[in-house]
Amino acid sequence: MAAVISPVDAGPVSPPPSVAELRARLRDGKAALIQRFREARPTAPATSQLLRGLAHHVDLTLTDLWLHAGMPRGATLVAVGGYGRAELFPYSDVDVLVLLPDESLHAADHDAQQSTISGFITACWDIGLEIGSSVRTVSECVAEAERDVTVQTSLLEARFLCGSRRLFDQFRRAQAQAMDASAFFRAKLLEMRQRHVKYEDTPYSLEPNCKESPGGLRDLQVLVWVARAAGLGKNWHAMAANGLVTAFEVKQLQRNEGLLKLIRARLHVVAGRREDRLVFDLQTAVAETFGYQNTRERRASEALMRRYYWAAKAVAQLNQILMLNIEERITGSVGAPMRPINEKFFDRAGMLEVASDDLYERDRHAILETFLVFQQSVGIKGLSARTLRALYNARELMDAKFRRDPVNRALFMQILRQPEGHTHAFRLMNQTSVLGRYLWVFRRIVGQMQHDLFHVYTVDQHILMVLRNVRRFFIPEHAHEYPFCTQLAASFDKPWVLYVAALFHDVAKGRGGDHSDLGAVEVRRFCREHGIEREDAQLIEFLVKEHLTMSRVAQKEDLADAAVVEGFAARVRNPRWLTALYLLTVADIRGTSPKVWNAWKGKLLEDLYRAALRALGGARPNLDAEIEARQQEAQHALNLYSLPTGIEQPLWATLEISYFARHDAADLAWHARSLYQHVASPTPVVRARLSSVGEGLQVLVYAPDRQDLFARICGYFDYAQFNILDAKVHTTKTGYALDTFQVIAPQLEQGTGVSYRDLISLVETQLLQALVTTKALPEPSRGRQSRRVRSFPITPRVSLRPDERAQRWLLSVSTSDRSGLLYAIARVLARHQINLQLAKVSTLGERVEDTFLVDGPSLQLSRQQLEIESELLDAIA
C-alpha cells in the first residue's frame, strides 16, 4: 500500500480546515507576503527568500486542500514549472500535476476518482489560487513529454508536495529513462532562438520582458534545464563542479539572476497583477522601489533601465558561453578538429577559438586582434565558447594602460579600415564589452535610454545601427535599398571616416549640453590619439558636430530660398564634406526607428544635397533661368497629353515667382493640366494623385481664398486620418489659393487592400464637400496619446520670430504627436487672420517639429504676438 505523506510533522491528527478558512488563510498570508515585497530591502537574497516563502505558503494550502478533498490513495500532488522550482512570484500561476498510478485508469471506481480530483481542482480556484493543473499517469507523462518539449520542460522541475512518495520516485525514474539529452538540447535551442526573434533579438528593447526577452530570466532557466537533462548539474554550483562554469561566472550568474528576479517581483507588486514587461507606464514606479529618483541629469526610470540592460547583457553573454559548452559536452565535439589561423587563433568548425585559455593574459594585444582576425578570416561566423569565456574574463585587463597602448590603437584603426566585416565585428565587440572597455566614452552610453519619443533603441544600439546603415551603402548587394546613397558611396575614397563619425555622432548623449558639440570634442581627441591625418580628422569632427544640420535644414527651412541653400553650402564647405554629411544623415535617420524614415524625407534631403552641390560648384542660383527651364520642361510634359499649346498661360500669369521656385516641372504640369479650365472657377477644385515619391498621395486644392481655408483642409485630413507630411500654400494675384499637400494614407499604409484609385476619388469628393460648407469650424479631436507619450511627455514649445529678411515670420512648434494637432494650429492661425505661405511638417516618431512661414498684420503688434503664442500653446498642450 502506498504511503500517504504530508509535510506536516507527525502528531495528533486535527480536523482539516474548512474551505472558507483556507481561503482566508491564503488571502491573508499572500497579502502579508506581498506587503513584505513592497517593504523589503531591494536585495537579491531578500527577494529569493520571499519567493520561497510564497511558494511554501501555497504548499501548505494545497496540502490541506488535498487532505480536505479526500484524494484517491496512491495519488500524488506534484509542483511543476516555476512553482516546481520552489519560487513563486506574487502574481504567477501555480502549476501542479495530479499524478495517478497507471492501474487507476482501469480501477472500478475510476469515475469516482475523477469526480474527487475535479472537486479538488475546483476548490483550488474557489479559494483564490490561479492554478494550472494537469492529471496524468506516469505513462501518460512520459508519452506527452515525448510529443511536447514544453511539457517535458515543466516536468523536469517537478517537486513532490504530498501523496505517494513511491509513485513520485517511479515517475522520476521513468522521466530520466525517457530523456534524450541531445534532442532536448536541440529543441530548447531552437525554442530560445524563436523567442529571441519574437522579442526583436536584443536585450535592449525599450520595453523589455524581463522574463522572456534575450538576456532575461528565461535564458538562465534554459541553461539549468539543458544541463539538468544532460546530468551536468541542477544548479550553478553543481554545473561549476562539472567544469561547465567557473567560480567567477557563478558569482556573475547569481548576481544578475538576483537582480532580474527582484525587478520581476517588484514589477508584479507595482502592477498588482502578473506583468513581466517593463512597460513605460511602470518603469518609474518600479525604479522608485529601488530608491531611484528623478534628477535634473536623468530620470529614475533611466537609472533602473540602464541597470537592467547591463544585467541582461551579462546574462546574454553567459548564456551564449554555457550553451556552447553544454552542446560540446552533449554532442562530444570537445575534441573537434581545428585549423590553425595563426599562432594565436584556430578555426574550429567555423568558430574563432583562442589557442589557449590564458592568451589574453599573456598577450593583451590579442584582445583587439580577435576581431581583426574575425574580419579577415573567410568562413568564420562567430566566436567559440572558449573565446567568449576568455574575453569575458579579460575585461579587467582592458584598463587605461591598455587604451593608451600604441599597438592597440593601431589594431583598432586596422579594424576600422578593413574592407568588410565591420557590422558583425563591432556588434561582437559591444556584446563582449570590448568596445566599451577600449572606447571608454562609448561605455558611458551602453544601455542608456533615449526619451525623445522617436529613438526606439538605446544609444549604443542606435550607434551600431547607424554604423550598419553606413556600411550597407558600400555593399553592392544592398544598392537597391538606397540607390543614390550607393552611387555616392562608390566614389567616396575613405569609408572608415564615416564609420568613425557614426561611432561618435551620439556618444555624448545624456551628459547635458549639446551632445553634438561634446561629441566633437571627444572625436577630436580620438583622432589625435590614433594618428589620424589632419584633413580626415577635420572632416570627422565636422560630421559629428553637424550631424543634425542637414536634417534640420531639409525638414524645417524653405529650400526654394536661395539664401537657405547658400548658407548651408557655406557651412559644408566642399562637395566631399557634403557627400559625407548626406550619407551620415540618411544612415542616422534610418537608425532611429522604422517609423521615422519615409520617402518624402528622402526626397527633401536629396533635393538639398543637389541644390547645395550646385552652389558649391560655383553655380550661383539663377532663379530666372531655373524657372524658365522648369516651365519649358512642364510645357513638354503637357504636350504629351495632346493639350493645346499655351493652355497653362492663364494660370501661370496669376502666380508669383515663389510658386515656380517651390515646385518641380512635373508638379507644374500636373497643376496646369488640372486647373486650366477652372482658373476663374467660383467653386473649389480638388485633385489628388499617387505621390511621385512613391508614398501616399499628393493633393491639390484651388479655391477662392479665405481665412479659414487652410484650417478646413487640415480639418478634413484630421477627420479622414491622413498624416500631412508637407504643405505648400500660394495665393494668386487674382485672390485664389493654390495649395498642395503631401499626405500619407493610413488605408494604404496598413496594407488593407484599399485601391489608391478608390482613395483618390474619395479624397476629391469628401474634401470638396468640406470646403463648400459654411458651417463653423468644428473643435479639433483630442486623440488618445500613446503610452510612451504619457510616460515621457515633452514640454510644448512655440517660437515666433521674423525671418532673416524681416518680411515674414517663422513659427516653430514642438510637441508630442497626436491626431488633430495640425488642425488645432490652423484654427488659431485662421482666427487671427494669419496667412500661411509654407508648412514644413516633421514627425519624428511620436514627436513633431513643425515649421510655418506666415505673415499678417496681427504679427506686427507685440500684444497680439503674445496672444497668438499663448493660444497655440493651449491648442497643442
QUITA-V308572 format. One record per residue. RES is the residue in one letter. PSI is psi in radians with two decimals (none if undefined). Layout:
[[RES	PSI] [RES	PSI]]
This chain:
[[M	2.35] [A	2.41] [A	2.47] [V	2.07] [I	2.37] [S	2.55] [P	-0.23] [V	2.40] [D	2.58] [A	2.56] [G	-2.95] [P	2.29] [V	2.15] [S	2.67] [P	2.43] [P	2.61] [P	2.73] [S	2.92] [V	-0.70] [A	-0.72] [E	-0.69] [L	-0.69] [R	-0.80] [A	-0.71] [R	-0.74] [L	-0.81] [R	-0.86] [D	-0.71] [G	-0.73] [K	-0.71] [A	-0.71] [A	-0.71] [L	-0.69] [I	-0.64] [Q	-0.63] [R	-0.58] [F	-0.68] [R	-0.63] [E	-0.34] [A	2.68] [R	2.46] [P	1.21] [T	2.63] [A	-0.79] [P	-0.69] [A	-0.69] [T	-0.82] [S	-0.69] [Q	-0.71] [L	-0.64] [L	-0.73] [R	-0.65] [G	-0.70] [L	-0.70] [A	-0.73] [H	-0.68] [H	-0.72] [V	-0.62] [D	-0.87] [L	-0.72] [T	-0.79] [L	-0.66] [T	-0.77] [D	-0.70] [L	-0.68] [W	-0.82] [L	-0.67] [H	-0.59] [A	-0.23] [G	0.90] [M	2.72] [P	2.48] [R	2.46] [G	-0.21] [A	2.80] [T	2.45] [L	2.17] [V	2.31] [A	2.36] [V	3.02] [G	-2.58] [G	-0.63] [Y	-0.56] [G	-0.44] [R	0.01] [A	0.59] [E	2.13] [L	2.11] [F	2.74] [P	-0.68] [Y	0.45] [S	2.75] [D	2.68] [V	1.85] [D	2.18] [V	2.73] [L	2.19] [V	1.92] [L	2.24] [L	2.61] [P	2.63] [D	-0.61] [E	-0.25] [S	-0.39] [L	-0.46] [H	0.17] [A	2.64] [A	-0.57] [D	0.55] [H	-0.79] [D	-0.68] [A	-0.67] [Q	-0.80] [Q	-0.67] [S	-0.71] [T	-0.76] [I	-0.73] [S	-0.69] [G	-0.65] [F	-0.80] [I	-0.70] [T	-0.71] [A	-0.64] [C	-0.79] [W	-0.65] [D	-0.59] [I	0.00] [G	0.23] [L	2.15] [E	1.55] [I	2.45] [G	2.00] [S	2.66] [S	2.61] [V	2.02] [R	2.74] [T	3.00] [V	-0.76] [S	-0.71] [E	-0.64] [C	-0.80] [V	-0.77] [A	-0.75] [E	-0.63] [A	-0.60] [E	-0.54] [R	-0.56] [D	1.97] [V	-0.42] [T	-0.75] [V	-0.74] [Q	-0.71] [T	-0.78] [S	-0.74] [L	-0.42] [L	-0.49] [E	0.38] [A	2.45] [R	2.28] [F	2.32] [L	-1.04] [C	2.90] [G	-2.44] [S	1.94] [R	-0.59] [R	-0.75] [L	-0.66] [F	-0.74] [D	-0.68] [Q	-0.74] [F	-0.77] [R	-0.79] [R	-0.78] [A	-0.67] [Q	-0.75] [A	-0.69] [Q	-0.60] [A	-0.19] [M	2.17] [D	1.75] [A	-0.68] [S	-0.82] [A	-0.67] [F	-0.78] [F	-0.82] [R	-0.74] [A	-0.74] [K	-0.58] [L	-0.80] [L	-0.71] [E	-0.72] [M	-0.71] [R	-0.73] [Q	-0.70] [R	-0.72] [H	-0.73] [V	-0.72] [K	-0.62] [Y	0.70] [E	0.17] [D	0.56] [T	2.49] [P	-0.19] [Y	0.41] [S	2.50] [L	-0.35] [E	1.21] [P	2.71] [N	1.94] [C	-0.17] [K	-0.82] [E	-0.42] [S	2.74] [P	2.34] [G	0.09] [G	-3.05] [L	-0.59] [R	-0.61] [D	-0.61] [L	-0.70] [Q	-0.66] [V	-0.71] [L	-0.80] [V	-0.70] [W	-0.88] [V	-0.60] [A	-0.71] [R	-0.74] [A	-0.56] [A	0.03] [G	0.50] [L	0.14] [G	2.54] [K	-0.13] [N	3.12] [W	-0.72] [H	-0.68] [A	-0.67] [M	-0.63] [A	-0.69] [A	-0.48] [N	0.12] [G	0.23] [L	-0.50] [V	2.55] [T	2.87] [A	-0.67] [F	-0.75] [E	-0.58] [V	-0.76] [K	-0.74] [Q	-0.72] [L	-0.79] [Q	-0.72] [R	-0.81] [N	-0.61] [E	-0.71] [G	-0.72] [L	-0.77] [L	-0.70] [K	-0.71] [L	-0.76] [I	-0.77] [R	-0.75] [A	-0.77] [R	-0.51] [L	-0.76] [H	-0.80] [V	-0.79] [V	-0.72] [A	-0.43] [G	0.39] [R	3.07] [R	2.00] [E	1.98] [D	-0.04] [R	2.32] [L	1.27] [V	2.76] [F	-0.67] [D	-0.50] [L	-0.19] [Q	-0.77] [T	-0.75] [A	-0.74] [V	-0.72] [A	-0.68] [E	-0.50] [T	-0.33] [F	0.00] [G	0.07] [Y	2.51] [Q	2.68] [N	2.35] [T	3.08] [R	-0.56] [E	-0.66] [R	2.74] [R	2.76] [A	-0.74] [S	-0.61] [E	-0.71] [A	-0.76] [L	-0.83] [M	-0.60] [R	-0.69] [R	-0.70] [Y	-0.81] [Y	-0.68] [W	-0.72] [A	-0.79] [A	-0.65] [K	-0.77] [A	-0.72] [V	-0.74] [A	-0.70] [Q	-0.87] [L	-0.63] [N	-0.76] [Q	-0.75] [I	-0.87] [L	-0.65] [M	-0.70] [L	-0.70] [N	-0.80] [I	-0.69] [E	-0.71] [E	-0.71] [R	-0.76] [I	-0.75] [T	-0.15] [G	0.47] [S	0.31] [V	-0.65] [G	0.51] [A	2.54] [P	2.54] [M	2.49] [R	2.12] [P	2.34] [I	-0.83] [N	-2.92] [E	-0.17] [K	-0.42] [F	2.63] [F	2.72] [D	1.95] [R	1.64] [A	0.76] [G	0.05] [M	2.43] [L	2.14] [E	2.41] [V	2.63] [A	-0.45] [S	2.70] [D	-0.49] [D	0.34] [L	-0.85] [Y	-0.51] [E	-0.65] [R	-0.58] [D	1.63] [R	-0.43] [H	-0.43] [A	-0.32] [I	-0.96] [L	-0.52] [E	-0.48] [T	-0.80] [F	-0.48] [L	-0.76] [V	-0.67] [F	-0.74] [Q	-0.65] [Q	-0.32] [S	2.09] [V	2.34] [G	-0.19] [I	2.15] [K	-0.02] [G	-3.05] [L	2.45] [S	2.94] [A	-0.68] [R	-0.74] [T	-0.77] [L	-0.74] [R	-0.74] [A	-0.70] [L	-0.69] [Y	-0.68] [N	-0.14] [A	0.10] [R	-0.70] [E	-0.27] [L	-0.35] [M	1.35] [D	-2.92] [A	-0.64] [K	-0.70] [F	-0.73] [R	-0.47] [R	-0.17] [D	2.14] [P	-0.60] [V	-0.74] [N	-0.68] [R	-0.67] [A	-0.67] [L	-0.73] [F	-0.71] [M	-0.59] [Q	-0.71] [I	-0.77] [L	-0.56] [R	0.02] [Q	2.64] [P	-0.32] [E	3.01] [G	0.15] [H	-0.78] [T	-0.89] [H	-0.67] [A	-0.80] [F	-0.55] [R	-0.73] [L	-0.69] [M	-0.64] [N	-0.74] [Q	-0.60] [T	0.13] [S	0.13] [V	-0.69] [L	-0.79] [G	-0.50] [R	-0.61] [Y	-0.86] [L	1.60] [W	-0.54] [V	-0.55] [F	-0.60] [R	-0.54] [R	-0.36] [I	0.11] [V	2.17] [G	0.24] [Q	2.17] [M	2.82] [Q	2.08] [H	0.84] [D	0.14] [L	0.07] [F	-0.32] [H	2.28] [V	0.14] [Y	2.74] [T	2.88] [V	-0.78] [D	-0.68] [Q	-0.62] [H	-0.77] [I	-0.79] [L	-0.53] [M	-0.69] [V	-0.73] [L	-0.76] [R	-0.78] [N	-0.75] [V	-0.78] [R	-0.67] [R	-0.42] [F	-0.45] [F	0.11] [I	2.02] [P	-0.54] [E	-0.34] [H	0.26] [A	-0.48] [H	-0.35] [E	-0.87] [Y	1.38] [P	-0.73] [F	-0.72] [C	-0.74] [T	-0.68] [Q	-0.77] [L	-0.70] [A	-0.57] [A	-0.48] [S	0.12] [F	2.16] [D	-0.48] [K	1.45] [P	-0.55] [W	-0.45] [V	-0.75] [L	-0.60] [Y	-0.74] [V	-0.78] [A	-0.71] [A	-0.72] [L	-0.54] [F	-0.11] [H	-0.53] [D	0.32] [V	-0.26] [A	0.28] [K	2.53] [G	0.10] [R	-0.18] [G	2.68] [G	-3.06] [D	1.98] [H	-0.40] [S	-0.78] [D	-0.77] [L	-0.68] [G	-0.64] [A	-0.66] [V	-0.76] [E	-0.77] [V	-0.49] [R	-0.73] [R	-0.74] [F	-0.80] [C	-0.71] [R	-0.77] [E	-0.47] [H	0.24] [G	0.56] [I	2.35] [E	2.65] [R	-0.77] [E	-0.77] [D	-0.69] [A	-0.69] [Q	-0.71] [L	-0.76] [I	-0.79] [E	-0.72] [F	-0.79] [L	-0.74] [V	-0.75] [K	-0.60] [E	0.33] [H	-0.23] [L	-0.17] [T	-0.86] [M	-0.70] [S	-0.74] [R	-0.81] [V	-0.78] [A	-0.64] [Q	-0.25] [K	-0.23] [E	2.86] [D	1.82] [L	-0.20] [A	-0.17] [D	2.02] [A	-0.59] [A	-0.61] [V	-0.82] [V	-0.75] [E	-0.69] [G	-0.72] [F	-0.74] [A	-0.69] [A	-0.54] [R	-0.63] [V	-0.26] [R	-0.87] [N	2.85] [P	-0.63] [R	-0.78] [W	-0.63] [L	-0.80] [T	-0.77] [A	-0.76] [L	-0.68] [Y	-0.83] [L	-0.75] [L	-0.67] [T	-0.80] [V	-0.79] [A	-0.65] [D	-0.83] [I	-0.72] [R	-0.41] [G	0.07] [T	-0.86] [S	2.53] [P	-0.38] [K	-0.30] [V	-0.70] [W	2.47] [N	2.92] [A	-0.53] [W	-0.73] [K	-0.67] [G	-0.70] [K	-0.73] [L	-0.76] [L	-0.74] [E	-0.68] [D	-0.76] [L	-0.72] [Y	-0.84] [R	-0.69] [A	-0.74] [A	-0.64] [L	-0.70] [R	-0.72] [A	-0.68] [L	-0.42] [G	0.07] [G	-0.01] [A	1.56] [R	2.42] [P	2.09] [N	1.61] [L	-0.70] [D	-0.77] [A	-0.67] [E	-0.72] [I	-0.69] [E	-0.70] [A	-0.70] [R	-0.74] [Q	-0.71] [Q	-0.72] [E	-0.69] [A	-0.69] [Q	-0.69] [H	-0.70] [A	-0.69] [L	-0.60] [N	-0.50] [L	-0.33] [Y	0.16] [S	0.63] [L	2.64] [P	2.52] [T	2.36] [G	0.14] [I	-0.32] [E	-0.31] [Q	-0.73] [P	-0.66] [L	-0.83] [W	-0.51] [A	-0.33] [T	-0.07] [L	2.51] [E	2.93] [I	-0.50] [S	-0.53] [Y	-0.84] [F	-0.50] [A	-0.46] [R	-0.06] [H	2.50] [D	3.09] [A	-0.66] [A	-0.70] [D	-0.73] [L	-0.75] [A	-0.73] [W	-0.76] [H	-0.80] [A	-0.75] [R	-0.58] [S	-0.46] [L	-0.09] [Y	-0.41] [Q	-0.01] [H	0.41] [V	-0.61] [A	0.43] [S	2.30] [P	-0.26] [T	2.65] [P	2.66] [V	2.26] [V	2.21] [R	2.56] [A	2.69] [R	2.86] [L	2.36] [S	2.49] [S	-0.28] [V	0.13] [G	0.35] [E	2.08] [G	-2.69] [L	2.69] [Q	2.29] [V	2.27] [L	2.26] [V	2.20] [Y	2.09] [A	2.71] [P	2.27] [D	2.54] [R	2.83] [Q	-0.59] [D	0.20] [L	-0.88] [F	-0.68] [A	-0.69] [R	-0.67] [I	-0.81] [C	-0.63] [G	-0.69] [Y	-0.80] [F	-0.61] [D	-0.81] [Y	-0.71] [A	-0.01] [Q	0.73] [F	2.54] [N	2.15] [I	2.12] [L	-0.53] [D	2.59] [A	2.32] [K	2.16] [V	2.20] [H	2.54] [T	2.19] [T	2.93] [K	-0.32] [T	0.19] [G	0.37] [Y	2.59] [A	2.30] [L	1.73] [D	2.41] [T	2.49] [F	2.46] [Q	2.05] [V	2.66] [I	2.25] [A	2.02] [P	-0.51] [Q	-0.62] [L	-0.58] [E	-0.73] [Q	0.06] [G	0.76] [T	-0.07] [G	0.09] [V	2.27] [S	2.39] [Y	-0.45] [R	-0.74] [D	-0.66] [L	-0.71] [I	-0.80] [S	-0.71] [L	-0.78] [V	-0.80] [E	-0.66] [T	-0.88] [Q	-0.70] [L	-0.66] [L	-0.76] [Q	-0.67] [A	-0.49] [L	-0.47] [V	-0.19] [T	2.65] [T	0.12] [K	2.73] [A	2.67] [L	2.23] [P	2.82] [E	2.48] [P	2.61] [S	2.56] [R	1.46] [G	2.65] [R	2.40] [Q	2.60] [S	2.88] [R	-0.62] [R	-0.72] [V	-0.71] [R	-0.65] [S	-0.58] [F	1.16] [P	2.64] [I	2.59] [T	2.11] [P	2.42] [R	2.46] [V	2.28] [S	2.28] [L	1.99] [R	2.66] [P	2.63] [D	-3.14] [E	-0.47] [R	0.00] [A	0.49] [Q	-0.56] [R	3.11] [W	2.51] [L	2.09] [L	2.08] [S	2.33] [V	2.26] [S	2.19] [T	3.09] [S	2.60] [D	2.57] [R	2.80] [S	2.56] [G	0.03] [L	-0.90] [L	-0.64] [Y	-0.71] [A	-0.71] [I	-0.77] [A	-0.62] [R	-0.70] [V	-0.77] [L	-0.71] [A	-0.68] [R	-0.52] [H	0.24] [Q	0.78] [I	2.27] [N	2.25] [L	2.21] [Q	-0.50] [L	2.42] [A	2.17] [K	1.87] [V	1.98] [S	1.99] [T	2.07] [L	1.52] [G	-1.90] [E	0.40] [R	2.47] [V	2.49] [E	1.57] [D	2.48] [T	2.34] [F	2.43] [L	2.04] [V	2.84] [D	2.95] [G	2.63] [P	-0.52] [S	-0.35] [L	-0.14] [Q	-0.19] [L	2.24] [S	-0.73] [R	-0.72] [Q	-0.68] [Q	-0.81] [L	-0.70] [E	-0.75] [I	-0.81] [E	-0.71] [S	-0.77] [E	-0.64] [L	-0.71] [L	-0.71] [D	-0.65] [A	-0.60] [I	-0.13] [A	none]]
